[in-house]
């Protein structure tokens, strides 16, 4: 989907995602000392605002203007500020060695574009900074529920670990089961979760 299609989707839905932060973002980051953070593909700002409420200075980047307006509104609701920027992640070049945290949460691109994004994300983190990726794992198609069904845009622990391992020390690299509530049952989605520290 392109930016215009996402703008339409956000416009036609009160909240495409929950206003609450992703559970893996909370689990992996809640103990970190606040600093400067970059949220690549921030969407409606749920993770960026959660960080800002904990004292982080957050730059939130997304290609949907509608989503970023919602992020601004969500930040204002919580009395915090998030610096939003409209940009295509396949072209965006963040400042290098600048962030204490860089996160990529549920961004799904063709493999070549994703690999380039992950390298730029790693370069944006300062030495000692944290990198976090959360994504729909490729195994989710057969063994999980929901999410994109095209393996060419899904993540894997091996893919992310190989790329970030060139510049960072891996601390978490695993597939996790995320509970998803359906009408009369709770099922599981399978997510790639990789956290690393930039060397």
Helices and strands as residue ranges (DSSP letters): H 3-11, H 23-29, E 36-40, H 46-53, E 57-62, H 65-77, E 83-86, E 99-105, H 111-124, E 125-136, H 140-143, G 151-153, H 157-164, E 168-181, E 186-198
